[in-house]
Amino acid sequence: MSGQTQDMRYLTFALGKGRLADKTLALLEKIGITCEEMKDKNSRKLIFVNEELRFRFFLAKGSDVPTYVEYGAADIGVVGRDTILEENRRVYEVLDLGFGKCRMCVCGPAPAKELLQHHEMIRVASKYPKIAKDYFYDQKHQTVDIIKLNGSVELGPIVGLSDVIVDIVETGSTLKENGLEVLEEICPLSARMIVNQVSMKMEAERIKKLLQALKDVITTEANYENRKIID
């Protein structure tokens, strides 16, 4: 390892556990950033290091990733946009990674659509109370009673706890099976890369180079997918 590389500080990545981390690592490999240690699923290590490139990685609960990034424990984080919106931390959202695509929606039984249109005072159950509040109060200017749930929010309207729910929708099959449907779409979601505000200034060159390399790969893959659809 060159002396110059040894002098560089580590750039630390916080990755949301699970599929998000796996897909992020696969994407990073395409631009030459690997971390062999992380491939050992039996490892009990908490911090994984690529000494050559001076990168460190750790896995965290998705909702904690923006906190690690805001406070500088991680320079860079990868997490779903739903978490970024809900946690509302002081971080820079710098890149849409293009995977983990889904939607944040207002869902409920079909008759509840009228309650939304007439701005009725309704009860809304959600794992995302901040997103729900921002949508109803700031965008729709509708006063609602928001109930925070941690488990299966689909239960809310079924057992009469709430009129509607605010939740992530991928295929909509769970909703359908339970007699619910998408009533309004709040916003599209996907995996995003976030950066600590100080790191963005102190490590601007390395981070910008990383972002550009990732953008090039994402664009190339998107173009390839589009060509496949056309063909």
TAVENCOR-V484364 format. One record per helix or strand. SS is the DSSP state (h for helix, s for strand). FROM is the first residue (numbers start at 1). TO is the last residue. Records with the same first field share a line. If there is no record, write none. Layout:
SS->FROM-TO  FROM-TO
This chain:
h->3-7  19-29  36-39  62-70  81-87  112-117  129-139  155-158  173-177  197-202  204-230
s->11-16  47-50  55-60  76-80  92-96  102-108  122-126  144-148  164-169  181-189  191-195
